[in-house]
Amino acid sequence: MDAMRVEDPTHVGRYQLLGRLGTGGMGQVWLGRGPDGELAAVKVALEPYASDPRFRALFAREVTTARRVRAPWSAAVLAADPDADRPWLATEYVAGPSLREAVAAGGGLAEPDLLTLAARLAEALAQLHAMGVVHRDLKPANVLLAADGPRLIDFGIAHALDDTRAGAAMGTPAFMSPEQVSDDRAGCPSDVFSLASVLAFAASGQGPFGTTVTPVAMLSRIVHQPPNLTAVPRPLRDELERCLAKDPAHRPTAAELAVRFGALASGGGPWVTPAVRRLVDRAHRTPLGPCRQAWTPELTPRRERIPLLAVGLTVLTLLGGVAVAMSSPDDPAPHPTQVQEVTRDSL
């Protein structure tokens, strides 16, 4: 996190701004603190977009969709004002590395961690899909590894199922589905394909279609070549092969995966490897990241409370931009000391 600048506002809505988390293509993200001491990622649109009526309408629509999301192991909006001079939204903040950072620091996850990660993310997707929401940009940078479990974040290019736009090539090349590449309608099965690519990366540090120099070459592999899952443990490999079917109709649903992955992960041990734990602990030692109780996996989160949620729900590519042009083909990892993930294609 970077220090505040002289030109930065001191408050947005009810939030006092404490530091800069990052800057994206459409806005600035600050760490904010509410009157009750609650930390949040506060995301404010840049002036050119704030002056665009179409952007404002789409922003308001995305906020409406965002507020429907109350899925375990995913992100929720705390507050938003789409009618402000510069539209903004605030999402809950979690101290912890992204999956991308964790793998860069310590290599692929141990099998128990990998299985728990698979079960949690499948459960999050199943809940999103049940609410009619498609993520559409599931990648390692959009998975945070918090002390009490992983979080699926950043639904900035998610759309309600009844408003998913065909022909909008949104996503990060190494983790896109064939239908995203070929301009077909990207629905829930597209998220399942991307989930499998993310889990393959978590196992080995490399996606199922390897590495390439250009995004175009990566997209060609996704459409035409079979995946390489040799580094994925056998119990999980068979499931990921089904998820990576080129035909969306041949993939399992996220709800089916949540059950299968949950069964595989039922004997899991403590969460995260020592290398990842060090990153999490470093985050909790910062003055703005109060330490929370260490976590041991339980595959069904408590339903009597809203689970602790991560930074997410960034409104991006709302003007029909192509995220492929903004991302490297292999989504290289940042320096592992960067605790809060805010990607270039964030608000």
N, C-alpha and C positions, 0 to 999 in steps of 0.2 A: 504494500500500500504506500502511495506517495503522499507527501504533505500537501495541505491545502495551499492554494495560490492566492495572491492578493485579490485577483479579479473574481475568485469563486464566491458564490453566495454563501451566507452563513446558515440559512435555513431553506428547506423546501417543504411546504406544507407544515406538518407538525414535527418534522425531523430536523434536528441540529446536525449539520454536516461536519464530519470529523476528519476525513481524508479521502483521497482519490483512489478508487479501485481500478479504474481503467477508462479508456475512451474507445468507442466503437464507431461504425460507419454512420450512425444516425444519432448518437448522443453521448453524454458523459455519465459515468457511474460513480457515485460517491458512497462512502460508508456513512450512514446516518444513525442517530440515536433518538428514539421517541421520548416523550415525556415520562413514560414508565420505565425508561432505561433499556427498552428493547432495541437491539441492533437490526439494521436493515440495509440492503443495497438499494439506493435511491437512484433511479435512472431517469434522466431528463433529456428530452428531444433537443437537438440542435436547432438554431433559429431558422435555417432554410426550410426544414421540415415542419416546424411549428407554424410557419406561415402558409403552409399548403393545406387547403381544405380537404383534399382527398386523403392526405396523410392523417389528418385529425379524425376523419370518419373511420378509417381503417384502425387507427389506434384505439378509438372508443370500442370498436368491435372486438379487437383483441383483448382488451381489458375485460369485457363482458365474458368472453370465452375463458379467460384466465381465472375469473372468480368462480367458475364452475368446478375448478380443479381442486379437489380435496382428497387426493389419492395418497396412500401411504408411500413413503420413499420417493416423493416427488415434490415439486415446488408450488407455493401458493402466494398470491398477492396479499399484502397487508393493507395497502392503501393506494389510491390512484386519483389523479385529477386530469382527465382528458380535455377539460375545458380551460385549463390554466393557460397563461400567456405562452408558456412552454410546457406542453403536456409531460406528465411524469407518472411514474409508478414506483412503488416500494415493495420489495420482496424480502423474505426472511433471510438472514445472514447466517452462514455456518463457517466456522474456521476449519479448514482441512484442505488437503491437496486434491487436485483433479486426478482421475485415473491416469491421464496422460503423464502428469508429473510423477505420480507414484511409480509407474512402470519405468520411467526414465531414471528414477533414483535407485530403484531396487530390483529391476527386472520383472519378469512375469510373476503373477500372484501364485502363491501356493495353492494346491488343489482345494483345500477346505475353504479358503478365502474366495477362490474363483467360483465355487459352487454356491456359496452364500450370496455373492454378488449377482450371479445369474438368477437366483430365486427372487431377490429383492427387485431387480430391474424388471423382470417379467411380471411381477405383481404390480409394479407401478404402471407399466404399459397396459396391463389388463384393465386396471381401473380407469386409465385415461380413455381407452377405446370404448369402455362401457358408457362413458359420458359423451361419446361422440367426438373425441379430440384425437387428432393424429399429430405426433411430435414432429416428424419430418426432418430432424437434424440430430439424430442420436449418434454420438461420437464420444471418444474418451474424454475430450475437453468438457463435455456436458454431463459428466458423472463425477460428483464429489465424494471423497472418502472421508466422512466425518467420524468422530470418535464413537458415535453410537450407530454407525452403519452408513451405507452408501446412499446418495441422493441423486435422483435424475433431475436435471435442471434445464433451464433455457428453452422455453416453449415459444420462442419469438417467431418462428415461422410455422407454428402449429395453426391449424384452422379447424373450425367445426367441420365434421364430415360432410355436411350438406353444403359446404361452401369451399371445398378443396378445389383448387384451380388446376385444370389440366394444362400442360405445356409450360409450367413454371419450374425451371431447372434449379431447385433449391437443395442445398445440402453441401457436404464435404466429400470430395471425390472418393476417397478410400472407403467410406462408410455409406455410400449411396446404394440404393437398390436398382436393379435393371430397369424397372418401370420409371424411376426418376430420371435415369439416363435417356430413355427412349421417349420421353414426353407422354407416357401413359399416365392415367390417373393413379396417384400415389396414395393409397389408403392404408388401413391397418397392417396388411401384409408387408408393406414397405418398411414399417417400423420393426417388424419381426426380422426381416433380412438384415437391417442395420444393427439390431441387437446382437445377432450372431457374429457379425463382423467385429463389434466392440468386444465381445467375450473372447474371440480368437486373439485379438490384440492384447487383452488382459492376461491371457495365458502365455504369450510368447514375445510381446513387444512388437508384433507385426500383424497386420491384417491378413485375412485369408487370401488376398490377391497380391500379396507381396508389396514391393516398392517399385516406383517408376519415376522417371524424370519429369514427366508432364501429366497434368490432369487428364488429357485426352487419352493417353495410353492406359491410365488406370481405369477409366470408364469403359474402354474397349475390353479390358480383361474382365470386368464385372459382367458385361453383357455376354461375352463369348467363351470365357475359360472357366473350368471347374475350380473350386476353392482348394486351397492347401491347408488342411487342418491337422497335419502330423504332429504339431506341438501341443495340441489340445488333449487333455486326458480322455481316455476312452469312454468313460461314462457320459461325458458331456459331448464328445465328438459326434456320436450318432445323432443326437438331437440337433446339433448345429448344422449338420449336413442337410437335414430336412428343412431347416429354416432358410438355408441358402439356395433352395430350389429356384431356378430361373423363372418358373411359372408361379405367380403369386397364389394361385388356387391350390398348389401342392404344399404350401407351407402350413405348419400348425398355427393356431391362434395364440395370442399372448396368454389368454386364460389357461389354455392347455399346458403351455410351457411353465406357468407359475406352479401348477400342480406337479409336473414332472421334475422341474428343477428343485422344488421344495422337498420332494422325496429324496433326491440325491443329496441335498444339503442338510438333511435332518440330523446327521451325526457330526456336523461341523464343529470346529474348535473355536478359540478366541478369534476375534476379528483382526485382520490385517497382519502382515509380516512385520518384523522388527524395523525394516527400512521405512515402511509406510508409517508405522507407529511413531518413528522419530519425526517425520514431517507433521503428523497430526499434533504431537506434543509441542513442537516448535510453534505451531499456530496458536495453541492454547496458552503459551507463555507470553504472547503479545498482550499489551495493556488492554486492547479492545476485544480480545478473544477469550472471555472467561472460561475456565476449564469446566467441562461437564463430566458427569460420571462415565467411567470407562464402560464399554459395551461388549456384551457377549451375545452371539446370535440367538434370536428367538424368531422363528419364521413367520409368526403372526404378530404384527405390532398391536399395541393396546388400542382399542377402538373408543375408549371413553375419553380420549383426548385427541386433539389434532396433533399429529406427529411433528417433531421439529423438522422444518423444511429448509431447503437450500436456496441459494441465490438462483433465480431463474425467471422465466416468463419475460424474456427480453423481446421487445417488438422490433423486428428487423425484416429486411427485404420486403417491406410493406408496399414499396412502390414497384414491385415486380423485378427487383434486381436479381442477378444470378450469383449465388454464393460461390459457385465453382471458381469464379474469377478472383475471389478474395482469399482462397485457401490454397495452400500447397498440397500436392497430391497425397502426401503422407502425414500431414498434420503434425509437424515436428514438435517435440516437447519444449516448453520454456525452461528457464532455469528453475531447478527444484525448490528454491527458496521462495518462489512466488506462491503465496498461500491461496489467495482468492482468485479463482479462474474467471477472467472476463475476456472473451474472445473478440477478435476483430469484427466478427459478424454479430456482435452483441449491440444492443441499443447504445 
